[in-house]
Amino acid sequence: MKKTNCVACNFKKCYVSGMNKAKIKYVLKWVMGLIYIVAGINHFIKPEFYKQLMPSYLPFHYELIALSGGIEILLGIGLLFSKTTSWSAWGIIVLLIAVFPANIYMWTNHIQIDGHPTPILFHYIRLPMQFLLIYCAFLYTKTDFK
């Protein structure tokens, strides 16, 4: 039986938990897209939650919350369609880089969430998670992804 290269990553087919990388990448794309869509919608449902996370030096908090929520929705939807996957992935990377200073602000200024102190472990997980999310988005920046 001739082995062919994986469509998603150009490696020989390899199996992780019985699924090849192309299937895993396809499922991850849908999970990511839905997460960004739901997170974006949440900006409109619970803007107060996001307001408490925003650096005080930024103006127009509610407008920026609505803008970032709308962008997340559009990028999440765009990720799901093969013609816009690559552009949306690049947009997600830019968005994650743009909000990274807010994550640092939250940590360095001991911002509380709903009146509760944020555990230090939260920051140790959240900041590196941004890089993992950027990497996940980067997987979809190739225009030949099917």
C-alpha positions in Angstrom: 0.0 0.0 0.0 1.5 3.3 -1.1 1.7 6.0 1.7 0.6 9.5 0.6 1.4 12.8 2.3 -1.2 14.3 4.6 -3.2 17.1 2.9 -3.0 19.2 6.0 0.6 19.0 7.1 2.4 17.4 4.2 3.8 14.6 6.4 3.2 10.9 5.8 -0.1 9.8 7.2 0.2 9.3 10.9 -2.4 8.4 13.4 -3.1 9.9 16.7 -6.0 8.2 18.6 -7.0 6.6 15.3 -7.4 9.8 13.3 -5.0 11.1 10.7 -3.6 14.7 11.0 -5.9 16.0 8.3 -9.0 15.0 10.2 -7.6 16.3 13.5 -6.8 19.6 11.8 -10.3 19.8 10.3 -12.0 19.2 13.6 -9.7 21.7 15.4 -10.6 24.3 12.7 -14.3 23.9 13.5 -13.7 23.9 17.3 -11.6 27.0 17.0 -14.1 28.7 14.7 -17.0 28.0 17.1 -15.0 29.2 20.1 -14.3 32.5 18.5 -17.9 32.9 17.4 -19.2 32.2 20.9 -16.5 34.4 22.5 -17.5 37.2 20.1 -21.2 36.9 20.9 -20.3 36.9 24.6 -18.8 40.4 24.1 -22.3 41.6 23.3 -24.1 39.6 26.0 -21.7 40.4 28.9 -19.8 43.6 28.0 -19.3 44.4 31.7 -17.2 41.3 32.1 -14.8 42.5 29.3 -14.8 46.1 30.6 -13.2 45.1 33.8 -10.4 43.5 31.9 -9.6 46.5 29.7 -6.6 48.7 30.5 -7.7 52.1 31.9 -5.5 53.9 29.3 -7.7 52.8 26.4 -10.6 55.1 25.6 -14.1 54.0 24.4 -14.3 50.7 26.4 -17.7 49.6 25.2 -17.0 50.5 21.6 -13.8 48.5 21.7 -15.5 45.6 23.3 -18.2 45.6 20.6 -15.6 46.0 17.9 -13.4 43.1 19.2 -16.5 41.0 19.6 -17.6 41.6 16.1 -14.2 40.9 14.7 -14.0 37.6 16.7 -17.4 36.6 15.2 -16.3 37.4 11.7 -13.0 35.7 12.0 -14.5 32.6 13.6 -17.0 32.4 10.7 -14.3 33.0 8.2 -12.2 30.2 9.6 -14.9 27.7 8.8 -14.9 28.4 5.0 -12.0 27.2 3.0 -11.8 30.3 0.8 -11.4 32.5 3.9 -9.6 30.2 6.3 -6.1 31.6 5.7 -7.2 35.2 5.9 -9.2 34.6 9.1 -6.3 32.7 10.6 -4.0 35.7 10.0 -6.7 37.9 11.5 -6.9 35.8 14.6 -3.1 36.0 15.0 -3.3 39.8 14.8 -6.2 39.9 17.2 -4.4 37.7 19.7 -1.3 39.9 19.5 -3.4 43.0 19.9 -5.1 41.8 23.1 -1.9 40.4 24.6 -1.1 43.8 26.3 -4.5 43.7 28.1 -3.6 40.3 29.5 -0.3 41.7 30.8 -2.2 44.7 32.2 -4.6 42.4 34.0 -1.7 40.6 35.7 0.5 43.5 36.5 -2.4 45.6 37.9 -4.0 42.7 39.9 -7.3 43.2 38.1 -10.1 41.4 39.8 -12.8 39.5 37.9 -16.3 40.1 39.3 -14.8 41.4 42.5 -12.6 38.3 43.1 -8.8 38.3 43.0 -7.4 36.5 40.0 -5.2 33.6 41.1 -1.6 33.8 40.0 -1.9 30.4 38.4 -4.5 31.9 36.1 -1.9 34.2 34.7 0.8 31.5 34.4 -1.7 29.5 32.3 -3.3 32.4 30.3 -0.2 34.2 29.0 1.4 31.1 27.5 -2.0 30.0 26.3 -2.0 33.1 24.0 1.1 31.6 22.2 -0.6 28.3 21.9 -3.7 29.9 20.4 -1.5 31.9 18.0 0.2 28.6 17.0 -3.1 26.9 16.4 -4.3 29.8 14.2 -0.9 29.7 12.3 -1.7 26.0 11.3 -4.4 27.5 9.0 -2.5 30.2 7.3 -1.5 28.1 4.4 -3.7 28.8 1.4 -3.6 25.2 0.2 -5.5 23.9 3.3 -8.5 21.8 2.4 
